[in-house]
């Protein structure tokens, strides 16, 4: 006998029905934060986002649709690899490759930003021509950090080895060596002077049709998104980031995405809900509004 008044199922957005074969998007919750160097706890991010998403209204008044109707399937949480960060990256790449073989769009929920390396590695095995759009307060461009090449601070260094078309947006923390070398970054000091449309136009000029999006939530201002492991002041507001994504995703083919670095704070659920809503809206722009 079933419970007459049950809570929504435990999956992203609390969907009553999930069908892997019919799903367009496959969700990978990855509770991994083994290389975090300031504030640990992003391993709790996937559960916090899923919990918040189960209380969301699935009808989008903006798009006049239930975005979840595109078909979303949530996998079980991926077990961390405690042997080595590279081992975790390889595990993620293998799991994501299986979904890509089934013609699914992978959506990874971290956990720390290192998860993006594995996803992009899998994407490169399927797509020969694609770009990586990187939203982050930090450049993540160290070749090695704390004796590791597979660390949250090395994410874009490894991704640039895999994909030659990368564009970072919102950066306001970077090491001197990278600042002098890299020219594919829209710094926050420049973005503050531009509208969402002008920022989106810069992104569209710098990326190809097939687009992988990686979002470190600390790209948002820490006043609105305090729940991160390495908060930086002076970032985007939620509506600014949402508007940029809307313009870009309507004109690109989203082939994968990750949202990471939510480090939940006890008693503060608004940032968790923000992250869930941002994911939901991005999926709507990508699959219900694309030109």
Beta strands, then each sheet from edge to edge (+ up, - down):
strand 1: 25-30
strand 2: 59-60
strand 3: 65-66
strand 4: 72-74
strand 5: 105-110
strand 6: 131-135
strand 7: 166-171
strand 8: 185-187
strand 9: 210-216
strand 10: 253-260
sheet 1: 4+ 1+ 5+ 10+ 9+ 6+ 7+ 8+
sheet 2: 2+ 3-
end
